[in-house]
Amino acid sequence: MEMIWKGSANLGEQSWLFTGILPRVYTAPASFCFDYRCRDEPIKDDPRLH
């Protein structure tokens, strides 16, 4: 599903964010943590690009 998230009425269209979700279709590996407190290395599917 794709949608436009309307962040703030005060900022108007400037705050809109186009985003999407894929429920139960794709997730990161179970051992990967996205939290800022984790020390996991970023997932790099092609190290030549980073």
HULINZI-V837249 format. One record per residue. OMEGA is omega in radians with two decimals (NA if undefined). Layout:
((OMEGA) (OMEGA))
//
This chain:
((3.05) (-3.09) (2.98) (3.11) (-3.12) (-2.99) (-3.04) (3.11) (-3.14) (-3.10) (3.12) (-3.07) (3.14) (-3.10) (-3.13) (-3.13) (3.07) (-3.07) (3.13) (3.10) (3.07) (-3.07) (3.09) (3.14) (-3.14) (3.00) (3.07) (3.09) (-3.08) (-3.10) (-3.11) (-3.10) (3.14) (-3.06) (-3.11) (3.14) (-3.14) (-3.14) (-3.14) (3.04) (3.09) (3.06) (3.12) (-3.14) (3.07) (-3.07) (3.13) (-3.10) (-3.06) (NA))
//
